[in-house]
Amino acid sequence: MLRIIAGQLKGRRLKVPDNHRKTRPTLDRVKESMFNVLMHNVDYPSLEGAAVLDLFAGSGSLGFEALSRGAKHVTFVDSDQESLKCCRDNARSLGVEKQVTFLRSDTRSVRLSGQIFDVVLIDPPYYKGMSEPTIINITQQGALAEEHVIALEMALDEYLSLPEGMMDITKETVCGPGRLYFLRKKKAKDL
């Protein structure tokens, strides 16, 4: 069982998908590190009232953590039906159904219908090369608010490789078995 570690839903437990061998839930210490950076970096938008996109949602652990810490709405995206069912069940048990949307889609090609997000949480399977095409997809759709941040977890020995000039890595940290990247789209004045 996973749990929410801070905020108004602190301590609440989350189900994991029955297909847990296909998913890799984010460890509490990694989640805590990610959210400490998101909550305490003045250069990033506040989670309070934020529109959040949780890609490779799995159980929804990252998105529900964001809701617990004040996000207004979370859109969960996962290609696996069992994972999205688990997410829906978790939303129901937490009483946050009106603050969430679910999309079953490959994150590399998901269509976000003009939605704009302040915070994007990406926790892809390790070693599958899915981070870069996912970031390129959401960037090309214009799905990022003017002030935004992308938080990405990758395996410790994986490195992010995006097209030159697309993103600034504003912070990178090693945490447990993974590496956390915090990214922002380059602004026109920076190009």
N, C-alpha and C positions, 0 to 999 in steps of 0.2 A: 504494500500500500504506500502511496505517496501522500504527502501532506502539504498544505499551504503554510508557509513559514512566517508570514508577517501580514499585518493589515487587519481589516475588519473580519476576514474569514480565517484568521490565524488558527492553526491547529486542526482545521477541517480536513478530513481524509478524502483522497481521490482514488477511484477505481483505476486500474490499468487494463488495457485491452486484453481479452483472452488470448490474443495472438502475440503475447508479450515477447516472444522470441523474434518477432519482426520489428519490434520497437526497442528503443534504448532510452528509458526515462532519464531525464536530467537529474543528476545527484543533487541532494539538498545543498551541499557546500558550493557546487557550481552555480546553482540557481541563486543562492544567497549572494555570491560574488557578482553575478550578472546584475542583480537588482540593486545592490549597493552602488555600483557604478551608475546605473540608470537614475537612481534616486538622488545621488549626491554630486553629479557633475553639472555645474551651472550652464555648461554649453549645450546640454541636451534639453529637449522639451520635457516639461513636467508630466509625470504619469497621471496626475490629477486631471480628470476630464479628457484624457487622451483617447484617440481612436487607435486601436492596436490591431496589428495583423500577426497572427501566430501561424507560421508556416511549418509543415511537418508536425502538426499538432499532437499526434499520438493521443495521450490521455487528456491533453489540454493543460497540463501542469503549469507551463509558462504563462499562458493566457489567463488562467484563473488567478495566478499570483498577481498579474497586472491588475485584474479587476479588484482583487482584495486590497491593493495599494492605491486605488482611486481611479483607475481607468474607467471611462464612460461606456465604451463598447469594445468588444473583441470579435474579430472575424477569424474563425478557425478554418484552416485549409489542410486537408490530408487526402491522399489518394486511396487510402484503405477504408473500406466501409466499416469494418469492425472498430477501428480507431475512432471514427466519427460517431458511431453508436455509443462508445464509451464516453466520449466528450459530451454528447447530449445527455447521457445519464448523469454525468458529473454536474452539468449545468442545472439539471432538474433538482438533484439532491442539495445543491448549494443555493437554490432559489434565485438564480440569475438568468433565467431563460430569456427575459426581455432585453438583456444587455449583450446578447451573443448572436452570431450568425455562423452557419456551417456551410462550407463548400467542399464537395468531393471533387478533387481535381489534382492533376499533377502540378506541382508548384512551378514547374518550368514553363507551363503554358496556361496557368489559371487566368481567367478573365475577371477583372475586379470591377467592371461596370462603372468606371469613373469614381470609385471610392478613393478617398485620400486618407493616408495614415500618418500619424505622428511618430509612432513607435512600431518597429517591425522586429519580431522575434523569430529567428531561424535556427532550428536544431535538426539538421538533416542527418540521415544515416552516415556514419563514417565511411570514408574511402569509396564513395559512389560518384564523386564529381558533380554533385547536384547544387552546390552552393552558388557557384558563379552563374550558371544559366538561370537560376531562380532570381538572383539579384538583378541580372540584366533584364529579365522579364518585367519585374515590378517597376524598375526604373524607366524602361521604355514606355510603359503604360501611363507614366505620370502619376503613379499612385503614392508618391511621397510628398508630404506637406512641405511647405517652404522650410520650416524648422522641424527637423526629423532626426531620428537615430535608428540605425539597424544594429541589433545585437545578434551576433552569430557565434555558435559553438561549432568547433571542428576538432578532429582528433589532434593530439599533441604534435604528431609528425606530418600533419597536413598543412599546407600553406595556401593562402588565398591568392588567386591570380585573376584580376579583373582587367578589362581593357584600360589602357593608359588614359588617365584623366577622368575616369568615371567617378571614382569614389576616393575620399580621404579616409585612411585608417586613423581615427582619432585616439584610439587606445587599443592595446593588445596585451593580454595577460594570460599566463599559464595558470590553469586551475584544475587540480585533480588530473584526470586522464585526458583532459582536453585543453584547448586554447580558445579564449574568448576574443573576438574582434568586435570593435565598435566602429561603425562606419557612418559617414555622411556624404551625400552627393556633393560633388564639387560645385561651387556656385560660379556663375558666369564670370564674376570679377576675379576668380581664382584661376581661370583657364588661360 
